[in-house]
């Protein structure tokens, strides 16, 4: 039996500096067994709509400053590369209090500038390897300029209505999906799993594969 890894759980009202705490959870179900609701995943009630109803939508809820999101990222990236054509993978940055918003805006600003693929991993690296505190608009702007991004273009996008709208939508999605910790995967608007709940990052992705199949069945595929 493998002990579940730690994950970042955050509560509304905590300060940014004290936002994460960790909990050791009971041993996971034996790997290879069929995942069970309430054990390695939970149901989303009510189910949430997808942007594209023809696809099975997988959403990762994450926080750039979360060490467990950072640890999960390499395996998640490789898994996402192998998803079939009827599955779409998305990321949603979380906001459990106002201190999270600058990094939410960073994610959507990079997306708006077409730089997300190139720089998403570098944000994790800057925070967790280089120990940069990218937690204010000013620090984020300095980092972005160091990556070769035009300062004015970045600043305009960061403050734009489009980015603000996506930040608001992301925060509403968190509530709708019942996100209480990260990293977390939502599948087909019906199921949620995580490395903590499943008993490890590899097992979480196995459970996600299983839930993708369940989501396909619900679509009659």
C-alpha positions as CSV (number, residue, x, y, z in Angstrom):
1,X,0.0,0.0,0.0
2,X,1.4,3.4,-0.9
3,X,0.8,6.4,1.3
4,X,-0.9,9.3,-0.4
5,X,1.4,12.2,-1.2
6,X,0.7,15.6,0.2
7,X,-1.2,18.2,-1.8
8,X,-2.0,21.9,-1.3
9,X,-5.3,22.6,0.4
10,X,-6.3,26.2,0.8
11,X,-9.1,27.9,2.7
12,X,-10.9,31.2,1.9
13,X,-9.6,34.1,4.0
14,X,-6.0,32.9,4.5
15,X,-3.2,35.3,3.6
16,X,-1.2,34.5,0.5
17,X,1.9,33.8,2.5
18,X,0.1,31.2,4.7
19,X,-2.3,29.9,2.0
20,X,-1.0,26.3,1.8
21,X,-1.0,23.6,4.3
22,X,-0.7,19.9,3.9
23,X,-2.5,16.9,5.3
24,X,-1.4,13.3,5.4
25,X,-4.3,11.1,4.2
26,X,-5.0,7.4,4.6
27,X,-3.4,4.8,2.4
28,X,-4.7,4.6,-1.1
29,X,-6.6,1.8,-2.7
30,X,-4.4,-0.9,-4.3
31,X,-3.2,0.2,-7.7
32,X,-4.8,-1.7,-10.5
33,X,-8.2,-2.0,-8.9
34,X,-11.2,-0.3,-10.4
35,X,-11.5,3.2,-8.9
36,X,-14.5,3.8,-6.6
37,X,-16.6,6.9,-6.1
38,X,-15.9,8.4,-2.8
39,X,-12.5,6.7,-2.6
40,X,-10.3,7.7,-5.5
41,X,-12.7,10.1,-7.1
42,X,-15.8,12.0,-6.3
43,X,-18.9,13.0,-8.3
44,X,-19.6,16.6,-9.2
45,X,-23.1,17.6,-8.2
46,X,-24.5,19.1,-10.2
47,X,-22.5,18.1,-13.4
48,X,-20.9,21.0,-15.1
49,X,-21.3,21.9,-18.8
50,X,-18.3,21.8,-21.2
51,X,-17.3,24.4,-23.7
52,X,-17.4,21.8,-26.4
53,X,-20.0,19.2,-25.9
54,X,-18.5,16.9,-28.6
55,X,-15.4,16.4,-26.5
56,X,-14.6,14.9,-23.1
57,X,-13.1,17.9,-21.2
58,X,-10.3,17.4,-18.6
59,X,-9.6,20.4,-16.5
60,X,-6.6,20.8,-14.2
61,X,-7.1,23.3,-11.3
62,X,-3.7,24.5,-10.2
63,X,-1.7,27.2,-8.5
64,X,1.7,28.2,-9.7
65,X,3.1,28.6,-6.2
66,X,1.8,25.1,-5.1
67,X,4.7,22.7,-4.7
68,X,2.5,19.7,-5.4
69,X,1.3,21.3,-8.6
70,X,4.9,21.8,-9.6
71,X,5.8,18.2,-8.8
72,X,2.7,16.9,-10.7
73,X,3.4,19.1,-13.8
74,X,6.0,16.9,-15.7
75,X,4.0,13.7,-15.5
76,X,0.8,15.6,-16.3
77,X,2.3,17.2,-19.4
78,X,3.5,13.8,-20.7
79,X,0.1,12.3,-20.0
80,X,-1.8,15.1,-21.8
81,X,0.3,14.7,-24.9
82,X,-1.1,11.2,-25.4
83,X,-4.8,12.0,-24.9
84,X,-7.0,10.9,-27.8
85,X,-8.6,13.3,-30.2
86,X,-12.0,13.3,-28.5
87,X,-10.5,14.6,-25.2
88,X,-9.5,18.2,-24.6
89,X,-7.2,19.3,-21.8
90,X,-7.4,22.7,-20.1
91,X,-5.8,24.4,-17.1
92,X,-7.6,26.7,-14.7
93,X,-5.6,28.7,-12.2
94,X,-7.3,29.0,-8.8
95,X,-8.0,31.9,-6.5
96,X,-8.8,31.0,-2.9
97,X,-8.1,34.6,-1.8
98,X,-7.1,37.9,-3.4
99,X,-3.4,37.1,-3.1
100,X,-3.8,34.4,-5.8
101,X,-5.1,36.8,-8.5
102,X,-1.7,38.1,-9.8
103,X,-0.7,34.6,-10.8
104,X,-4.1,34.0,-12.4
105,X,-3.6,37.1,-14.4
106,X,-0.1,35.9,-15.4
107,X,-1.5,32.7,-16.8
108,X,-4.2,34.4,-18.8
109,X,-1.9,37.1,-20.0
110,X,0.6,34.6,-21.3
111,X,-2.3,32.8,-23.0
112,X,-3.5,36.1,-24.6
113,X,0.0,36.8,-25.9
114,X,0.4,33.3,-27.4
115,X,3.3,32.6,-24.9
116,X,1.7,30.1,-22.6
117,X,3.2,27.0,-24.2
118,X,6.7,28.6,-24.1
119,X,6.5,30.1,-20.6
120,X,4.1,28.1,-18.5
121,X,6.8,25.7,-17.3
122,X,9.2,28.5,-16.8
123,X,6.8,30.1,-14.3
124,X,7.0,27.0,-12.1
125,X,10.8,26.9,-12.5
126,X,11.1,30.6,-11.5
127,X,9.0,30.1,-8.4
128,X,10.2,26.6,-7.2
129,X,13.8,26.4,-8.5
130,X,14.9,30.0,-8.7
131,X,12.9,31.0,-5.6
132,X,11.4,34.1,-7.2
133,X,8.3,35.4,-5.5
134,X,6.0,36.1,-8.4
135,X,3.2,37.3,-6.2
136,X,2.7,40.9,-7.2
137,X,2.0,42.6,-10.5
138,X,5.3,44.4,-10.3
139,X,7.4,41.3,-9.7
140,X,5.5,39.5,-12.4
141,X,6.0,42.3,-14.9
142,X,9.8,42.3,-14.2
143,X,9.9,38.5,-14.7
144,X,8.0,38.8,-18.0
145,X,10.4,41.4,-19.3
146,X,13.3,39.1,-18.4
147,X,11.7,36.5,-20.6
148,X,11.9,38.9,-23.6
149,X,8.2,40.0,-23.5
150,X,7.5,43.6,-24.5
151,X,6.8,45.4,-21.2
152,X,3.9,47.6,-22.6
153,X,2.3,44.7,-24.4
154,X,2.4,42.6,-21.4
155,X,1.1,45.3,-19.1
156,X,-1.8,46.1,-21.5
157,X,-2.8,42.4,-21.7
158,X,-2.4,41.9,-17.9
159,X,-4.8,44.8,-17.2
160,X,-7.2,44.0,-20.1
161,X,-10.9,43.3,-19.9
162,X,-10.3,39.9,-21.6
163,X,-7.9,38.7,-18.9
164,X,-10.1,40.1,-16.2
165,X,-13.1,38.2,-17.6
166,X,-11.2,34.9,-17.7
167,X,-10.0,35.4,-14.1
168,X,-13.6,35.9,-13.0
169,X,-14.7,32.8,-14.9
170,X,-11.9,30.7,-13.5
171,X,-12.9,31.7,-9.9
172,X,-16.6,30.9,-10.6
173,X,-15.5,27.5,-12.0
174,X,-13.7,26.7,-8.8
175,X,-16.9,27.2,-6.9
176,X,-19.0,25.2,-9.3
177,X,-16.6,22.2,-9.3
178,X,-16.1,22.3,-5.5
179,X,-12.4,22.8,-5.7
180,X,-10.9,22.8,-2.2
181,X,-7.3,21.9,-3.0
182,X,-4.8,21.6,-5.8
183,X,-3.7,20.0,-8.0
184,X,-7.1,18.6,-9.0
185,X,-8.4,17.1,-12.2
186,X,-12.1,17.4,-13.3
187,X,-13.2,15.0,-16.0
188,X,-16.2,15.5,-18.2
189,X,-17.8,17.9,-15.8
190,X,-18.9,14.9,-13.8
191,X,-15.9,13.6,-11.8
192,X,-13.0,14.9,-9.8
193,X,-9.8,13.2,-8.7
194,X,-6.3,14.3,-7.5
195,X,-3.0,12.8,-6.6
196,X,-4.0,13.2,-2.9
197,X,-7.3,11.4,-3.3
198,X,-6.0,8.7,-5.7
199,X,-2.8,7.9,-3.8
200,X,-0.2,9.4,-6.0
201,X,0.3,11.3,-9.3
202,X,0.6,8.2,-11.4
203,X,-2.5,6.6,-9.9
204,X,-4.4,9.9,-10.3
205,X,-3.8,9.8,-14.1
206,X,-4.9,6.1,-14.2
207,X,-8.1,7.1,-12.4
208,X,-8.5,10.0,-14.9
209,X,-8.2,7.5,-17.8
210,X,-10.9,5.4,-16.2
211,X,-13.1,8.5,-15.7
212,X,-12.6,9.6,-19.3
213,X,-14.0,6.2,-20.4
214,X,-17.0,6.7,-18.0
215,X,-17.5,10.2,-19.5
216,X,-17.5,8.7,-23.0
217,X,-20.2,6.2,-21.9
218,X,-22.4,9.0,-20.6
219,X,-22.1,10.6,-24.0
220,X,-23.2,7.4,-25.7
221,X,-19.8,6.9,-27.4
